[in-house]
Each structure stands twice: as C-alpha cells, then as structure tokens.
Amino acid sequence: MKEIVPQPPAIVRNQFETIRELFSKYVVPSYGRYELALSHGYGSHVFDVHGRRYLDLGGGIAVCSLGHAHPAITEALLEQSQKLVHVSNLYYQEPQGRLAQALVQFVGPGKMFFSNSGAESNEGLFKLARKFGHNEGRFEILTTVNSFHGRTLAGIAATGQDKIKKGFEPMTPGFRHVPFNDVEAMRNAISPATVAIMVEGIQGEGGVTPATAEYLLGLRALCDEKKLLLLMDSVQCGHFRSGRFQSFQRILENLEPGTSNSEPFLPDGISMAKSLGGGFPMGAFWIREPYADLLSAGTHGTTYGGSPLACAVASKILQVIEREKLADNARDTGNFLKQGLDQLAKEFPAVVRGGRGLGLMLGLELVPEIPSLKVEGKLQSAVFVAKLQEAGVLMIPAGANVLRLLPALNLTLSEAQEGLQIIESVIAKLAA
Ligand SMILES: Cc1ncc(COP(=O)(O)O)c(C=O)c1O
C-alpha cells in the first residue's frame, strides 16, 4: 500500500535558497536585494526564515508606522473586511469621509484625494498644477537637485537624480531641477511656463537633508509673488515622523506664531503615502482650500484609492498615534538616537561624520571612501548596511555615504539603545 506522507510546503523546507531561487526565476530583477528573507515580525523586530531576529530601524522605508503585526491594524483589517473591503468611488462610504476629515484637521482648510502610493500621489499633484496653469499655457514644475518623487514616468522626470532617469529617456517634459535650500536659485529658474514648485520637507532618498525655515518661508513668498503652487512631497517625511504631522510644521515651529508673517505657513498641495497606511498600500494628497475643487468630476480617479479597508486602517493608525502620543515619541526617541549618532562621530571620526535629520527620520553620515568598506561596484553605504544586517540591525542606504533610520513611530528608548549599541559595535570593528 502506498504510504501517504504529507509534504510540507517547499518554502518552509528550503528556506532562504528556495526563496531566492523563486525570485531569480520569476521576479523582475529591478531591485538590488540583500541576502535576507524575512518571515515575520513583531513591533520593531523582524525574523528571517532561519529564525534570526533583527531590530528593524528601516521600518520598510518609513512605512511601518506602528511596527510589525500591530494588533490595532489587525483589528481594523478584520473588522472592516467583515463589512466592506472595496466599493467603487462612484459611491460614498463613511471610512473615506472620516479619514479625509481627520487628515484635513491635521493640516489646514482643504480637501483630500486618496490614491495607492507615493508616486501616484505626486502624479495627482502634477495634474493639479497643470490644471491650475492650463488656461495660461503654464505647465512647468520646478523640483530640487537630489530630490526623489517616485518611479512613474512623471515621477522620474520630477526626480532630481540622473541615475533614476537613465535608460528611460526621453523624459516627460515640464520638469527642471534647482539646488535645494536655495531660494534665489529657485527664483532665477522661474520661466513664463512655470506653474509650481515641488520640494520635500526633508529630502529622504537624497540623503536626509531638512529644508531650512528660511527656505520654506522664502518659497511660500516666491510662489505668492509669481502665482505658483507650492507643492510638498511628504511621502517619506510626513505622518508624524519628524515629531509633527508634517515636517514643515516641525521645521517652522519655533517661528510660529507672530513671526514676520502672521499667517501660519501652508503649502498648496501635500502628497502622502508610506506611514499613512502602516504597510497597507495607500497614498493621498491634500489640496489647499482655494484650489481643492480644481480636480472636478471626471478629471482624476483611481479604482482602488480610498477603499473602506485602506481608510479604516489609516484611521486606526491615527487613533493609535494620538492615544499613545507617538509624535512626542518620534521627537524624543529621535533626539536620543540623533545624540547617539553624533556621539559616534566624536568617538570614531575616521568612520562617521555625524547624525542628521529630525525626529525618526535620521541619517548617519559616513566619511567618504572608507578603505574597509570598498567593494567593487557597490556603494559604501550599501556595504555598511550589509554589515549592520550581519550584526542584527536593519537600516537603509541613501546615496553613497548616508544610512537612514526610518523606524516605527513607537520605537522604544531601549530599542533605540539596542540599535545604537549594535551600530557602535560595527563601527568599532571598522575603525580598528
Ligand atoms: C519623497 C518620496 N516621494 C515619493 C516616493 C514614491 O513613493 P512610492 O514608492 O510609494 O510610489 C518616495 C518613495 O520612497 C519618496 O521617498
């Protein structure tokens, strides 16, 4: 008689090599991946398929706002999925309306549009700008050198980094790049066709560089003077990561209120994604009141944007952030981490230049061209990230010399301490 032995699923049996094989055979190789296959996580820790634990300071690139497997997200997913997962945007539904109300209250008078990713949110703002300038024949959007605005065709045209564009020319017309944190350069770049300026409050992929308060105020004044829309890409730096809902609120907080300009600073459009859904894919953009009805019925849309399920999850995340005071945590734990990174620069000046960033959007800047990190064809930031991974902590490279920390907003002080200790141990070996 034939013996019936249940076969375990292949992935469980062969683990990392099997998974990598699946990727090499069946997944488009557009990502440079590390030698790591993750299987599950809890809070700010993740586990690989061999059961090894890592402290996740990358947070899925600023996505996992509440960490991994947060019970409130599970509860929101379960509860809403038993009622309504998706309905067309041809109909009204309460979760989208409630989330829009909550987000508008965090920013200022205006309205929300819901999309599915950061790039798509920026696309919406580009369309808003074109609509705004259409009758005058204005269409050009100025962005900044080292910016990142997503991987769609307009997103790569908007992005101020040549490596992102390479091989995909010709670029979508209507974008030019200007040095960051330089209002005069922006002023000089404006042409009769210019209709908007888009900047990140803190450049992320470009190396964790915050805008200065003077820059933001200068851009606002310039946009008012020249009748341009000021658009902010908050996909990475938004959603309380800086310690305030929007990074511009944090950057400008010491100037409010009663500075030269008594009106609180507001851009005309803000794109959002990443931490908004905590891992559930969603994006959004906010449009300031006078322009909020420019995208009238039939001019913009997406099948999945703002589904009841996505909005229920995002609303739950906002409730947890408020209840657990996670904006304050991002600020305090971020300060603690930043001090630790600066201390590393003092102890190991041959390896570390210093820490940068705000709240829980931080960068560790390396000294360029460290001999022990030299690997042919690889950025030293990526080589360093691989070493950190071996030591048990996940971080994200940004450019050649910066490593990003974009952890969950509920990262605890003791987890931050654990991270600093691991980072220090890796640096100490490099410096030895
Ligand atoms: C500032 C910024 N804008 C846009 C994007 C694109 O977002 P998504 O990958 O969700 O399309 C990113 C992604 O890293 C980003 O950091």
The ligand as an SDF file (V2000), in Angstrom:
LIG
                    3D

 16 16  0  0  0  0  0  0  0  0999 V2000
    9.8030   61.5530   -1.0570 C   0  0  0  0  0  0  0  0  0  0  0  0
    9.2180   60.4100   -1.8220 C   0  0  0  0  0  0  0  0  0  0  0  0
    8.3080   60.6540   -2.7700 N   0  0  0  0  0  0  0  0  0  0  0  0
    7.7460   59.6620   -3.4670 C   0  0  0  0  0  0  0  0  0  0  0  0
    8.0840   58.3550   -3.2490 C   0  0  0  0  0  0  0  0  0  0  0  0
    7.4320   57.2600   -4.0510 C   0  0  0  0  0  0  0  0  0  0  0  0
    6.5560   56.5510   -3.2430 O   0  0  0  0  0  0  0  0  0  0  0  0
    6.0520   55.1040   -3.7030 P   0  0  0  0  0  0  0  0  0  0  0  0
    7.2400   54.2210   -3.6990 O   0  0  0  0  0  0  0  0  0  0  0  0
    5.0020   54.7410   -2.6960 O   0  0  0  0  0  0  0  0  0  0  0  0
    5.4970   55.2760   -5.0610 O   0  0  0  0  0  0  0  0  0  0  0  0
    9.0310   58.0470   -2.2680 C   0  0  0  0  0  0  0  0  0  0  0  0
    9.4550   56.6510   -2.0330 C   0  0  0  0  0  0  0  0  0  0  0  0
   10.4730   56.3630   -1.4680 O   0  0  0  0  0  0  0  0  0  0  0  0
    9.6180   59.1040   -1.5320 C   0  0  0  0  0  0  0  0  0  0  0  0
   10.5410   58.8690   -0.5990 O   0  0  0  0  0  0  0  0  0  0  0  0
  1  2  1  0
  2  3  1  0
  2 15  2  0
  3  4  2  0
  4  5  1  0
  5  6  1  0
  5 12  2  0
  6  7  1  0
  7  8  1  0
  8  9  2  0
  8 10  1  0
  8 11  1  0
 12 13  1  0
 12 15  1  0
 13 14  2  0
 15 16  1  0
M  END
$$$$
